[in-house]
Amino acid sequence: MSNYDYDRANRFFRDRVAFTTGTHELEVLIESGRDRESYQVVDVRYPADYAKSRVPGAINLPKGKWKNPTGLRKDATLYLYCYNPTCHLAAEAAVELTAQGYRVVEVEGGWSNWEANGYRQETQAA
């Protein structure tokens, strides 16, 4: 690897750590009960899927509601998740929301990873 760009790799991984997290880290944050006012969990899946089951405390903000969203706080970090590791809805929402001045972290793995790990879920009306 004589052509390995260490500086570029370092920038990439610093950005990845700063702007993404895993479902495990989100679950630890939620279960700790710490700093509940410092973050919001945002589910960008379709409303019918959100209604069936979601991350505890998540609010639903599906595509089409990202411009001028209601219910989001600019003083909080938004943890966005969508369906699975190959779904780009959370990343698309992040592009729109960061352009409006929101702090966003994408939850890698999405709902499918949350569910596969057996983390607590919220169902029915919140």
N, C-alpha and C positions, 0 to 999 in steps of 0.2 A: 504494500500500500504506500508506495513512495509518493503518490499524488494525493494522498489523503489530506483534505483541507480541515485541519483541526479547529481553526477559528470559525469556519462556517458551521461545522458540526456543533461546536460549543454554543453558537448563537441559536441554532435550530433546537437543541435540547433545552436551553434556557427558555425559549419561547414556548416550547411544548409544556414544560412544567408550569409556566406562568399562566397559560391560557387553556389548559385541559386538566381534567382530573379523572379518576376512576370511580366506579360505583362503590368500591370498598371505602374509599376516602370520603365520599359523600355520606355513606351510611354511618361512618364513625362521627362525622360532623353532626348529623341529625340526632343520633342517639346520645351524643355527649350533652346535648341541651345547651351548649355554650353559644354565646353570641347569636342568638336567634334573630336579633334585629339587624345583624350585619349581612344577612344573605336571604335570598328567596330562591326556591326551587321552581323551575318553569318547565312544564311538560308541553312540548310543541306538537304532540300527536293529535290526531283527529279527535273531536269532542266525544264521540261514541267510545273510543278506546280509552280515553281519559276517564270517562264515567265508569267503565268496568273495573279498572284498577290502576293505581298510580303510586308514585313515591309519596310517603306521608308528608302532608303540608304543601304539596305541589299545587301551583295554579296552572290553569290551562290557557295557552296562548298559541292556537293553531295558526298555520299559514293563512294570510289574509288579514290578520289582526296585528301584524308586526309594526306597521306604520302607525304612529300615534297610539301606542298601546295604553290600556288602562290597567291599573292595579300594580304596576311596577314602580319600584322606588330607585331613584338614581343614587341614593346614598347606600344602597346594598349591592353586593355582588350577586349576579344572577347565575345560577347553575342550570344550564339548559340540557335537556335530554330529549331524544327522539326514540325511534323504534329499536335499532340494532346497530352493530358496528359499521354497517355499510350505508346506513341512512344518513343523508346530508341535511335533513331539515334543521337540526340544531345548529349546524355550521351556517346555513343560509340565514337563520334567524339571528345568529351572532353578528353576521355582516350588517344586517339592517339595524340591530339594536346598538351596536358599538358606534355606528354612524350617527346615532341620536344621543350619544353620550352616556350609555349604560355600560357598566363594568360586567363583562361576561366571561364565564368559564364553561367550556363544553364538557359534558360528562361522557367520556368515551365508553362505548359498549351499549349505552342506551338502556331502554326498558328491558330488552331481552336478557342482558347481562344482570340487571338488578333482580329480575325474576329468577333466573337460573341459579343465582347465589342464595336464594331463599330469604332475601331481606324482607323486612316487614312491609306490608302494602296497605294502602287505604282504599276502600271500596265504597260504592254508592255515593250519596251526597256527602260532601265534606262538612 
